[in-house]
Amino acid sequence: MAWELLTQVYGIPEDRLWVSYFGGDPKTGLDPDLESRDIWLSLGVPASRVLSFGLQENFWEMGDTGPCGPCTEIHYDLAGGVGAPQLVELWNLVFMQLNREADGSLQPLPQKHVDTGMGLERLVAVLQGRRSTYDTDLFSPLLKAIHQGCRAPPYLGRVGAADEGRTDMAYRVVADHIRTLSVCIADGILPGMSGAPLVLRQILRRAVRFATEVLRAPPGFLASLVPVVVETLGNTYPELQKNSAQIANLVSEDEAAFMASLQRGRRIIDRTVQRLGPSDVFPAEVAWSLSMSGDLGFPLDLVELILEEKGVKMDPAGLARLAQEEAQRQAQQAEPVEEKGLRLDVHALGELQRQGVPPTDDSPKYNYCLQPSGGYEFGTCEAQVLQLYTEDGTAVASVGEGQRCGLLLDRTNFYAEQGGQASDRGYLVRVGQQDVLFPVARAQVCGGFILHEAVATEYLKVGDQVQLHVDKAWRLGCMEKHTATHLLNWALWQTLGPGTEQRGSHLNPERLRFDVATQAPLTSEQLRAVEITVQEAVRQDEAVYMEEVALAHTAHVPGLRSLDEVYPDPVRVVSVGVPVAHALDPASQAALQTSVELCCGTHLLRTGAVGDLVIIGERQLTKGTTRLLAVTGEQAQQAREVGQSLAQEVEAATKRLSQGSRDVVEAQRLSKDIGRLTDAVDTAVMPQWQRRELQATLKVLQRRANTAIRKLETRQVAQKTQELLQRHSEGPLIVDTVSTESLSVLVKVVRQLCEQVPSTSVLLLSPQPPGHVLCACQVAQSATPAFTAEAWALAVCSHMGGKAWGSRMVAQGTGSTADLEDALRTARAYALNQL
């Protein structure tokens, strides 16, 4: 088929095509793929153009583990028979027939297929007679736009040494990278600090540097290329057209941020280089810190490029050492990303399919009803045990008491975790033996089969008939949160506009998490408006309709909300307040007026059971994506009560502050109360909109409280200073006590005394309950060098069994004594001795 398409449909000359096949590998016991070789020869490919290669070239693997197999490749000869062949790979056909296990061994796959991949850009280059993909009309509009927007000479397609100043390389980098950035951002991957977002951030910054430093592009140039990408690829990728403004804004903002960090990073590099000797290498620690700094974000290859321009070499050994240390640190901090549990591997699934075992019928999970009393009744489900698995995934005929195992049944009423909804839990019993419960911790989907993770309390074998019971409270909690999630999605759409898109969600009976694409962070007013919209839907206690329909019927319904993923056919539709048939009628516009979503989850049958919804947390995951945390029902009511209680405390603190404080101690007590109240508001489970408002109020209150303290301290310091000056005639020494609970006031009194009587050295003690003493001192500038404040305070505080700290001129400390006069005598004696 590949040969026919290339030679007969596209008309590529057969004499320009070469093929390769897997020549085997004796070490791993893999035989050569002679079947592929013989097919190529039978198609008329000359034996001289049918080449065999080993594992590196003609054995494709997706990673350290997983499906893999030998491959045969089709190559195009750019030279066209003139001189030595110049081959470029055009098409790769991988025969997926093996699986690389965790131990490195290769096992046959139960189902085999061909994974075929051909490069669009390479094919276009061949068909348009170009040697490079950058010379095709996929890239020429971009290259033309780059030339028009920069002060660089036109693109000439040069490579290597012929490309003086790397101008043409810069053209290619910028054109390639802006395409990558545009498509990734349109798909919801935004520049960030880890994983794929970090890679995207590095790509953007590399493009910015080549554009500005090689092509001499003006600021903001990169974002100006986004419309060209949209024009070129928008018909194929409609997400580009839809999100073009957001893409341009993100690129522009990150470009500006990087230009600022580039200047800072260059200054660091320049200063470091200036200190190096002629043969010194650039310190690995500096390069590493630049690359690991979150605000600078210099990739090591960028540091190396800048150093290369300066004729300075990196320290590869030092960088390797630091990289190893970082890897060890991350390994120690690593946490499992997903919950570990029993899973069916590809071999187990293949064996089930070979045996003709049908996928698990999980339709009974929807068998529940609302009783007149308002409660829900969940039916039981009888099923047969088709297969049992041990913890390591081995299929067994039976399990014994206390053994953790996986059960595969012909049918189930358990909801297996998917679509963001947590798995059901519950128990099963053997039919006719109702008093022996087998707890089921979770259920998960494995290739169409539902695997139940359970603990065998007695002997259980394949063929046993069992009855399943879901945990009703747990299921009802999930249903409540899932319906609330749909209402939240609808309320966000209503509040923020049609451009709002769900990016993901997860829910369990405790709380729900909802990620939403937004143009800007949500304001307090918007958060409150979203809650009010949900409350109104809950108050109306609307019916929730669920129905399976043909996927094609949902294709052109205005307002229908779905995630960008593959849905089954038929697909389940969940509609609030409007029957599904009416909601899917394009003429009704119902999906624009209420929540209508594609969803396989379990839901309430009426919205009233949600009770209430409170958004208790909101943070930016990445630029343009906000994560909301919410609770419902009784938890929501409790959150509102907590918020109201904290609001009353903030109001009381405001009143106390307005009334004023009599002294420093009272003002400091109020400041600490405001600080504690701030901590409580920061961490409480309460409405997020209210948290934001209280945080803003408390910030102002804290500032006012601190100002009040400073004013009271200033007044108290002036008063205490005057009292001491009246008690002490001018002389070289003032040693006395001052009544204050603040070390800050004590230090300020000492300072003010020394300012008014510069030739005097001062030490003051302030008694505190129970027996503690504060100490502060300052020596006159005219005192002998041997007389230091730190030594003076240490002598006195050590006498009181305490400690002291400070400098030659000023010091402070603490201690404990019942005889204050003795401490004062010690202070005077030490000072007079030094003086």
C-alpha positions in Angstrom: 0.0 0.0 0.0 2.8 2.4 0.8 4.6 1.6 -2.4 1.4 2.1 -4.4 0.6 5.4 -2.8 4.1 6.9 -3.3 4.7 5.6 -6.8 1.3 5.4 -8.4 -0.8 8.1 -6.6 2.0 10.7 -5.9 4.0 9.7 -8.9 7.4 9.5 -7.2 9.9 7.8 -9.5 10.6 4.2 -8.3 14.4 4.6 -9.0 14.5 7.4 -6.4 13.3 5.1 -3.6 15.3 2.8 -1.4 14.1 0.5 1.4 15.6 -1.0 4.5 14.5 -3.9 6.7 15.5 -5.4 10.1 18.5 -7.7 9.6 18.1 -9.5 13.0 20.1 -9.4 16.2 21.8 -12.6 17.4 22.4 -11.2 20.9 18.6 -10.9 21.6 17.7 -13.9 19.5 15.7 -11.8 17.0 15.6 -13.3 13.5 16.0 -11.1 10.4 12.7 -9.8 8.8 13.1 -11.8 5.6 9.4 -11.6 4.9 9.7 -7.8 4.4 12.8 -8.2 2.3 11.0 -10.7 0.0 7.9 -8.5 -0.4 10.0 -5.5 -1.5 11.8 -7.7 -4.0 8.5 -9.0 -5.3 7.3 -5.4 -5.8 10.2 -4.9 -8.1 12.7 -3.0 -5.9 16.2 -4.0 -7.0 18.2 -6.0 -4.4 20.9 -3.3 -4.5 18.3 -0.8 -3.0 17.0 -3.2 -0.3 19.3 -2.8 2.7 19.3 -4.5 6.1 20.2 -2.9 9.4 20.2 -3.8 13.1 18.4 -2.8 16.2 19.5 0.9 16.1 18.1 1.6 12.7 15.3 -0.9 12.0 13.8 -1.9 15.4 11.4 0.6 16.7 10.6 1.0 20.5 8.4 3.6 22.1 10.4 3.7 25.4 12.1 1.5 28.0 9.0 -0.7 28.1 5.9 -1.2 25.9 5.0 -2.4 22.4 7.8 -2.6 19.8 8.9 -4.5 16.8 11.0 -4.6 13.6 10.4 -1.9 11.0 10.9 -1.4 7.3 11.6 2.1 6.0 11.2 3.9 2.7 13.9 6.4 1.8 14.1 9.0 -0.9 17.3 9.7 -2.8 17.9 13.5 -3.0 20.8 13.0 -5.4 18.7 11.4 -8.0 21.4 8.9 -9.1 24.0 11.6 -9.5 27.0 10.6 -7.4 26.6 9.0 -4.0 23.0 8.5 -2.8 21.7 11.1 -0.3 18.9 9.3 1.5 16.2 10.9 3.7 13.7 8.7 5.5 10.2 9.2 4.1 8.0 6.5 5.6 8.4 4.0 8.4 6.3 0.8 8.8 6.6 -0.7 12.3 5.4 -4.3 12.8 4.1 -4.1 16.4 4.5 -7.7 17.4 6.6 -7.7 20.6 6.4 -6.1 24.1 9.5 -4.9 26.0 8.9 -6.0 29.6 10.2 -4.2 32.7 13.0 -6.8 33.0 14.2 -6.0 29.5 12.9 -9.2 27.9 10.8 -9.3 24.8 7.4 -11.1 24.8 5.0 -11.6 21.8 2.0 -9.3 21.8 -1.4 -11.0 21.9 -2.6 -8.7 19.0 -0.3 -7.5 16.3 -0.7 -4.5 14.0 1.3 -2.1 11.7 2.1 1.3 13.1 2.7 3.4 10.0 4.1 6.9 10.1 5.1 9.3 7.3 6.3 12.9 7.7 4.0 15.5 6.0 6.8 18.1 5.6 9.2 15.5 4.1 6.6 14.3 1.7 5.7 17.8 0.6 9.4 18.6 0.1 9.7 15.5 -2.2 6.6 16.3 -4.2 7.6 20.0 -4.6 11.1 19.0 -5.6 12.8 20.7 -2.6 15.8 19.5 -0.8 14.6 20.9 2.5 11.2 21.1 4.2 11.9 24.8 4.8 11.8 25.4 1.1 8.2 24.2 0.8 5.0 26.3 0.9 4.4 25.0 4.4 7.2 27.3 5.6 7.7 29.9 2.9 4.9 32.2 4.2 6.6 32.2 7.7 10.1 32.8 6.3 8.8 35.7 4.2 7.1 37.2 7.2 10.3 36.9 9.3 12.3 38.7 6.6 9.7 41.5 6.4 9.7 41.9 10.2 13.4 41.8 10.8 16.5 43.7 9.6 18.2 40.5 8.4 19.1 39.6 4.8 16.6 37.2 3.0 16.6 33.5 3.6 18.9 31.5 1.3 18.7 28.0 2.8 22.4 27.8 3.7 23.6 25.3 6.3 26.9 24.6 8.2 29.9 26.7 7.4 28.3 28.3 4.4 25.7 29.9 6.8 27.8 32.9 8.0 26.5 34.4 11.2 24.0 31.5 11.4 21.3 33.8 9.8 19.5 31.0 7.9 19.7 28.7 10.9 17.9 31.5 12.9 15.2 31.7 10.2 14.6 28.0 10.5 14.6 28.0 14.3 12.1 30.9 14.6 9.8 29.4 11.9 9.8 25.9 13.4 9.5 27.1 17.0 6.6 29.6 16.4 4.6 26.7 14.8 5.3 24.5 17.8 4.4 27.2 20.3 1.2 28.1 18.5 -0.1 24.5 18.2 0.9 23.6 21.8 -0.7 26.6 23.3 -3.9 26.0 21.3 -3.9 22.5 22.7 -3.8 23.9 26.3 0.0 23.4 27.0 1.3 26.7 28.2 5.0 27.7 29.0 5.7 26.7 32.6 8.3 25.4 35.1 8.2 21.6 34.8 7.4 18.8 32.4 6.0 19.6 28.9 5.3 23.3 29.9 9.0 23.7 30.8 10.1 22.3 27.4 7.7 24.7 25.7 9.2 27.6 27.7 12.7 26.7 26.6 11.5 26.5 23.0 10.0 30.0 23.2 13.1 31.4 24.8 15.4 29.9 22.2 13.2 31.4 19.5 13.4 34.8 21.1 17.1 34.7 21.4 17.7 33.8 17.7 15.1 36.4 16.6 16.6 39.2 18.6 20.3 38.5 18.5 20.8 37.0 15.1 17.9 38.4 13.0 17.8 41.7 14.9 14.0 41.5 15.3 12.2 44.3 17.2 10.6 43.7 20.6 7.3 41.7 20.3 8.3 40.3 16.9 7.6 36.7 17.7 3.9 37.2 18.6 3.5 39.0 15.2 4.1 35.6 13.5 1.2 33.9 15.1 -1.4 35.1 12.5 0.9 33.6 9.8 0.8 30.2 11.6 -3.0 30.5 11.9 -3.3 31.3 8.2 -1.1 28.3 7.2 -2.5 25.7 9.6 -5.8 27.1 10.9 -8.0 25.1 8.5 -6.5 21.8 9.6 -6.3 22.9 13.3 -9.4 25.0 14.1 -8.1 25.4 17.7 -5.5 27.9 16.3 -8.2 30.1 14.8 -10.2 30.0 18.0 -7.3 30.8 20.3 -5.2 33.1 18.1 -5.4 36.1 20.4 -4.5 34.1 23.5 -1.6 32.5 21.8 -0.2 35.9 20.6 -0.7 37.4 24.1 1.1 34.5 25.9 4.0 34.6 23.4 4.3 38.4 23.7 4.3 38.3 27.6 6.8 35.5 27.8 9.0 37.1 25.2 9.1 40.4 27.3 9.8 38.5 30.5 12.7 36.6 28.8 14.3 39.7 27.4 14.5 41.1 30.9 16.0 37.9 32.3 18.4 37.6 29.3 19.9 41.0 30.2 20.3 40.0 33.8 21.8 36.6 32.9 24.2 38.2 30.5 25.4 40.6 33.2 26.0 37.6 35.5 27.9 35.8 32.8 30.0 38.9 31.9 31.0 39.6 35.5 32.0 35.9 36.0 34.0 35.9 32.7 35.9 39.1 33.7 37.2 37.3 36.8 38.4 34.2 34.9 42.1 33.7 34.0 43.1 33.0 30.4 42.9 29.2 30.8 40.0 29.0 33.3 36.7 27.3 32.5 33.4 28.8 33.3 32.4 27.7 36.9 29.9 24.9 36.7 28.1 26.3 39.8 27.3 29.6 38.1 26.0 27.9 34.9 24.0 25.5 36.9 22.4 28.2 39.1 21.5 30.1 36.0 19.8 27.1 34.5 18.0 26.1 37.7 16.8 29.6 38.6 13.1 29.9 38.2 13.1 33.6 37.3 16.0 33.6 34.9 15.4 30.1 33.4 18.6 30.0 31.3 18.9 26.6 29.6 22.5 25.3 29.7 22.7 25.2 25.9 22.0 29.0 26.0 24.7 29.6 28.5 27.1 27.5 26.4 26.2 29.5 23.2 26.9 32.8 25.0 30.2 31.5 26.3 31.1 30.2 22.9 30.8 33.7 21.5 33.2 34.8 24.2 35.7 32.0 23.6 35.1 30.5 27.1 34.6 26.8 27.7 32.1 25.2 30.2 33.1 22.8 32.9 31.5 19.5 31.7 32.8 17.4 34.6 31.4 19.9 37.2 28.1 20.1 35.4 27.8 16.3 35.3 28.5 16.2 39.1 25.8 18.8 39.8 23.3 17.0 37.4 23.9 13.8 39.3 23.3 15.5 42.7 20.1 17.1 41.4 18.9 13.7 40.1 19.6 12.1 43.5 17.7 15.0 45.2 14.7 14.6 43.0 14.7 10.9 43.4 14.5 11.3 47.2 11.6 13.8 46.9 9.8 11.9 44.2 6.2 10.9 45.0 4.1 8.3 43.0 2.1 10.1 40.4 -0.8 7.7 40.3 -2.3 5.4 42.8 -0.8 1.9 42.6 -3.2 -0.9 42.2 -3.8 -4.2 40.4 -3.7 -3.8 36.6 -4.2 -6.0 33.6 -1.1 -5.8 31.3 -1.2 -6.2 27.6 -0.7 -10.0 27.8 -3.6 -10.5 30.3 -5.8 -8.4 28.0 -4.7 -10.4 25.0 -5.4 -13.7 26.7 -8.9 -12.5 27.6 -9.6 -11.5 24.0 -8.1 -14.8 22.7 -10.5 -16.7 25.0 -13.4 -14.6 23.6 -14.3 -13.0 27.0 -16.6 -10.1 26.3 -16.0 -6.6 27.9 -17.6 -6.2 31.3 -21.2 -5.1 31.2 -21.2 -2.2 33.6 -24.6 -0.7 32.6 -26.1 -1.8 36.1 -24.1 1.1 37.6 -26.9 3.3 36.3 -29.6 1.3 38.0 -30.7 3.5 40.9 -33.9 5.5 41.6 -35.1 8.3 43.8 -37.7 7.2 46.4 -40.7 9.3 47.5 -38.9 9.9 50.8 -36.1 11.7 49.0 -33.5 9.0 49.5 -31.8 7.0 46.7 -32.2 3.3 46.3 -29.2 1.5 44.7 -29.9 -2.0 43.3 -27.7 -4.9 43.8 -26.1 -6.8 40.9 -25.6 -10.6 40.6 -22.6 -11.6 38.5 -20.3 -14.5 37.8 -16.5 -14.6 38.5 -14.8 -15.0 35.1 -11.2 -14.6 36.2 -9.1 -14.0 39.4 -5.7 -12.3 39.5 -3.1 -12.2 42.2 -1.4 -8.9 43.2 1.3 -9.3 40.5 -1.4 -9.8 37.8 -1.1 -13.5 37.4 -4.3 -15.2 36.4 -5.4 -17.9 38.9 -8.4 -20.2 39.3 -8.9 -19.4 43.0 -7.8 -17.3 45.9 -7.6 -18.0 49.6 -8.5 -16.2 52.9 -6.7 -12.9 53.4 -5.4 -12.7 49.8 -5.6 -9.4 48.0 -6.8 -10.1 44.5 -8.4 -8.8 41.3 -11.8 -10.0 40.2 -13.1 -9.9 36.7 -16.9 -10.4 36.5 -19.3 -10.7 33.6 -21.3 -7.6 34.9 -21.0 -5.0 37.6 -22.8 -2.1 39.2 -19.5 -0.6 40.4 -18.4 2.7 38.8 -14.8 2.3 37.7 -12.7 5.5 37.9 -13.0 7.5 34.7 -14.1 10.9 33.5 -12.7 12.5 36.6 -15.1 10.6 39.0 -13.5 8.4 41.7 -14.2 4.7 41.7 -17.0 3.2 43.7 -16.2 1.0 46.7 -18.3 -1.5 48.6 -18.4 -5.3 49.0 -19.6 -8.5 47.4 -20.9 -11.7 48.8 -21.3 -15.2 47.4 -24.9 -15.9 46.4 -26.4 -18.0 49.2 -23.8 -16.9 51.7 -24.8 -13.4 52.7 -22.8 -13.3 56.0 -19.3 -13.4 54.4 -18.4 -10.0 53.0 -15.5 -9.5 50.5 -14.5 -5.8 50.7 -14.0 -4.1 47.3 -11.6 -1.1 47.6 -11.8 0.1 44.0 -12.7 -0.7 40.4 -10.8 0.3 37.3 -11.1 0.1 33.6 -8.6 -2.1 31.8 -9.1 -2.3 28.0 -12.9 -2.5 28.3 -12.8 -4.9 31.3 -13.7 -3.8 34.9 -11.2 -5.1 37.4 -12.4 -5.1 41.0 -9.7 -4.9 43.7 -10.8 -6.9 46.7 -9.7 -8.9 49.7 -10.8 -12.5 50.0 -12.2 -13.2 53.4 -12.7 -16.8 52.4 -12.0 -19.1 49.5 -13.2 -17.8 46.2 -12.9 -19.4 42.8 -13.7 -18.8 39.1 -17.3 -19.6 38.3 -18.7 -18.5 41.7 -21.9 -16.5 41.6 -21.6 -13.2 43.6 -23.8 -10.3 44.5 -22.3 -6.8 44.5 -23.2 -3.9 46.8 -21.9 -0.4 46.3 -21.1 1.8 49.3 -24.3 4.0 49.1 -22.9 7.0 51.0 -19.7 7.0 48.9 -21.6 6.7 45.6 -24.2 9.3 46.6 -21.3 11.7 47.6 -19.7 11.2 44.1 -23.1 11.7 42.4 -23.6 14.9 44.4 -20.1 16.2 43.4 -20.5 15.2 39.8 -23.8 17.0 39.3 -22.3 20.0 41.1 -19.3 19.9 38.7 -21.7 20.2 35.8 -23.5 23.1 37.5 -20.2 24.7 38.2 -19.1 24.4 34.6 -22.4 25.9 33.4 -22.1 28.8 36.0 -18.5 29.6 34.9 -19.7 29.6 31.2 -22.5 32.0 32.2 -20.3 34.3 34.3 -17.1 34.4 32.2 -18.6 34.0 28.7 -18.6 31.3 26.0 -14.8 31.3 25.7 -14.6 29.5 29.0 -13.4 25.9 28.6 -13.1 23.0 31.0 -9.5 21.6 31.1 -10.1 18.7 33.5 -11.8 17.7 36.8 -11.6 15.2 39.5 -14.1 14.5 42.3 -14.7 12.2 45.2 -17.3 12.5 48.1 -15.1 15.0 50.0 -14.6 17.7 47.4 -14.3 18.4 43.7 -11.5 19.9 41.6 -12.2 21.8 38.4 -9.6 23.2 36.0 -10.8 25.9 33.6 -9.2 27.9 30.8 -9.6 31.6 31.5 -8.3 34.8 30.0 -7.5 36.2 33.5 -7.7 35.1 37.1 -11.2 35.1 38.5 -12.1 38.2 40.6 -13.9 37.9 43.9 -17.1 39.2 42.3 -16.9 36.5 39.6 -16.3 33.8 42.2 -19.3 35.0 44.1 -21.5 35.2 41.0 -20.6 31.6 40.0 -21.7 30.4 43.4 -25.0 32.4 43.2 -25.7 30.8 39.7 -25.2 27.3 41.1 -27.3 28.1 44.2 -30.2 29.2 42.0 -30.1 25.9 40.0 -30.0 23.9 43.3 -32.8 26.0 44.7 -35.0 25.2 41.7 -34.4 21.4 42.3 -34.4 20.8 38.6 -34.6 17.2 37.1 -31.4 15.7 35.7 -32.0 13.8 32.5 -29.6 11.1 31.2 -29.8 9.3 27.9 -27.6 7.4 25.5 -27.7 8.8 21.9 -25.8 8.3 18.7 -22.6 10.4 18.8 -23.5 12.0 15.5 -26.6 13.6 17.0 -24.3 15.7 19.3 -22.0 17.0 16.7 -23.7 20.4 15.9 -25.5 21.3 19.1 -24.8 25.0 20.1 -23.6 25.3 23.7 -23.1 21.5 24.2 -20.1 21.1 26.5 -17.5 18.3 26.2 -13.8 17.8 26.7 -11.4 17.5 23.8 -11.3 13.7 23.9 -12.7 10.6 22.2 -16.2 9.7 23.3 -17.9 6.3 22.8 -20.7 5.8 20.3 -23.4 5.8 21.5 -22.5 8.5 24.0 -24.3 9.4 27.3 -25.7 12.9 27.5 -26.5 14.6 30.9 -29.0 17.5 30.7 -30.2 19.7 33.6 -33.8 20.7 33.5 -34.4 19.8 29.9 -35.1 16.3 28.4 -32.1 15.1 26.3 -34.1 14.9 23.0 -35.1 18.6 23.4 -31.7 19.6 24.5 -30.1 18.1 21.4 -32.5 19.7 19.0 -30.4 22.5 17.4 -33.5 24.6 16.9 -34.3 24.6 20.7 -31.0 26.4 21.7 -31.6 24.6 25.1 -27.9 23.8 25.6 -27.2 27.6 25.6 -29.7 28.0 28.5 -28.7 25.2 30.8 -26.1 22.6 31.5 -25.9 19.9 28.8 -22.7 17.7 28.7 -21.4 14.5 27.3 -20.6 12.4 30.4 -20.4 8.8 31.5 -20.6 9.5 35.2 -23.3 8.8 37.7 -25.5 11.8 38.7 -28.2 12.9 41.0 -31.7 12.8 39.5 -32.6 16.2 40.9 -30.3 19.2 41.6 -31.7 20.0 45.0 -29.7 17.3 46.7 -26.5 19.2 45.9 -27.6 21.5 48.8 -25.1 24.2 48.2 -21.7 24.8 46.5 -18.8 26.8 47.9 -15.6 27.4 46.0 -13.0 27.1 48.8 -9.8 27.5 46.7 -8.5 29.0 43.5 -5.1 29.2 42.1 -3.3 29.5 38.7 -2.0 26.2 37.4 -0.4 27.8 34.4 -1.0 31.1 32.7 -4.5 30.9 31.4 -5.6 27.9 33.4 -7.3 28.2 36.8 -7.9 25.4 39.3 -10.9 25.6 41.5 -11.6 23.5 44.6 -15.2 23.3 45.9 -17.3 21.5 48.5 -21.1 20.9 48.5 -23.9 20.1 50.9 -23.2 20.2 54.6 -19.5 20.9 54.0 -20.5 24.0 52.0 -22.7 25.2 54.8 -19.9 24.7 57.3 -17.6 26.6 55.0 -20.1 29.5 54.9 -20.4 29.5 58.7 -16.6 29.6 59.1 -16.4 32.5 56.7 -19.1 34.4 58.6 -17.4 33.8 61.9 -14.1 35.0 60.6 -15.8 38.0 59.1 -17.2 38.9 62.5 -13.8 38.6 64.1 -12.3 40.9 61.4 -15.1 43.4 62.0 -14.3 43.3 65.8 -10.6 43.8 65.1 -11.5 46.8 62.9 -13.6 48.3 65.8 -10.8 47.8 68.3 -8.3 49.5 66.0 -10.7 52.4 65.5 -11.1 52.9 69.2 -7.3 53.2 69.6 -4.9 51.6 72.2 -4.0 53.0 75.5 -0.4 51.9 75.5 2.2 50.0 73.4 1.4 46.6 75.0 -2.3 46.8 74.1 -1.4 47.9 70.5 1.1 45.0 70.2 -1.5 42.6 71.4 -4.0 43.8 68.8 -1.3 43.5 66.1 -0.6 39.9 67.1 -4.4 39.2 67.1 -4.6 40.6 63.6 -1.7 38.4 62.6 -3.3 35.3 64.0 -6.6 36.2 62.3 -4.7 36.5 59.0 -3.3 33.0 59.4 -6.7 31.7 60.2 -8.3 33.3 57.1 -5.4 32.0 54.9 -5.9 28.4 55.9 -9.7 28.1 56.7 -12.1 26.1 54.6 -14.3 29.1 53.6 -15.7 30.8 50.5 -12.7 31.9 48.4 -14.3 35.2 47.4 -14.8 36.0 51.1 -11.2 34.9 51.9 -9.9 37.4 49.3 -12.0 40.3 50.8 -11.0 39.5 54.3 -7.3 39.2 53.3 -7.5 42.7 51.8 -9.1 44.1 54.9 -6.6 42.4 57.2 -3.7 43.7 55.2 -4.9 47.3 55.7 -5.6 46.6 59.4 -2.1 45.2 60.0 -0.6 48.2 58.4 -2.7 50.6 60.5 -1.8 48.5 63.7 1.9 48.7 63.0 1.6 52.5 62.4 -0.2 52.8 65.8 2.5 50.9 67.5 5.2 53.1 66.1 3.4 56.2 67.2 2.8 54.9 70.7 6.4 53.7 71.0 7.6 57.2 69.9 5.5 58.9 72.5 6.5 56.4 75.2 10.2 56.6 74.3 10.1 60.4 74.5 8.4 60.2 78.0 10.9 57.6 79.4 13.9 59.5 78.0 12.8 62.7 79.7 12.2 60.9 83.0 15.7 59.4 82.9 17.4 62.7 82.0 15.7 64.3 85.0 17.0 61.6 87.3 20.6 61.6 86.0 22.8 64.6 85.9 25.3 64.8 83.0 28.1 62.3 83.3 29.8 59.4 81.5 27.2 56.8 82.6 23.5 56.1 82.9 22.5 52.7 84.4 18.9 52.4 85.4 15.6 50.5 85.0 12.7 51.3 82.7 9.2 50.0 82.9 8.2 48.6 79.4 7.2 45.3 78.0 8.8 46.0 74.7 12.5 45.4 73.9 12.0 47.7 70.9 11.0 50.6 73.2 13.9 49.9 75.5 16.4 50.0 72.6 14.9 53.3 71.3 15.1 54.9 74.8 18.8 54.0 75.0 19.4 55.4 71.5 17.5 58.6 72.2 19.4 59.2 75.5 22.8 58.8 73.6 21.6 61.2 70.9 20.7 63.8 73.5 23.8 63.2 75.7 26.5 61.9 73.2 29.3 61.6 75.8 27.2 59.2 77.9 27.2 55.4 77.8 23.8 54.0 78.7 22.6 50.5 79.9 18.9 50.0 80.8 17.1 47.0 82.3 13.4 46.3 82.2 11.9 43.7 84.6 9.3 41.3 83.1 7.1 38.7 84.8 8.1 36.2 86.2 11.6 37.3 87.0 12.8 37.9 83.4 14.8 40.9 82.5 15.3 42.8 79.2 18.6 44.6 78.6 19.7 47.2 76.1 22.9 49.3 76.0 25.0 51.7 73.9 28.5 53.0 74.5 29.6 56.6 73.7 31.7 57.1 70.7 34.3 58.8 72.9 34.6 55.7 75.1 37.9 53.7 75.1 38.2 51.0 72.4 38.2 48.3 75.1 34.7 49.3 76.2 32.2 47.7 73.8 28.4 47.4 74.1 28.4 43.7 73.3 30.9 42.9 76.1 29.0 45.1 78.5 25.6 43.5 77.8 27.2 40.0 77.9 28.7 40.7 81.4 25.4 41.9 82.8 23.2 39.2 81.1 25.6 36.4 81.9 25.4 37.5 85.6 21.6 37.0 85.2 22.1 33.6 83.6 21.1 34.9 80.1 22.6 35.8 76.8 23.4 38.9 74.8 24.2 39.9 71.2 25.1 43.1 69.3 28.1 45.1 68.1 30.8 47.4 69.5 28.4 50.4 69.8 25.0 48.8 70.6 23.8 45.6 72.1 20.8 43.9 73.8 20.1 40.7 75.7 17.9 38.9 78.2 18.3 37.2 81.6 16.5 36.3 84.8 17.0 37.6 88.3 15.1 38.4 91.5 17.7 40.9 92.5 17.6 43.7 90.0 19.8 46.0 92.1 22.6 43.5 92.0 22.4 43.4 88.2 22.5 47.2 88.1 25.6 47.2 90.4 27.3 44.7 88.1 26.5 46.9 85.1 27.9 50.1 86.8 31.0 48.3 88.1 31.9 46.8 84.7 31.4 50.2 82.9 33.4 52.2 85.5 36.2 49.7 85.3 36.3 50.0 81.5 36.1 53.8 81.6 
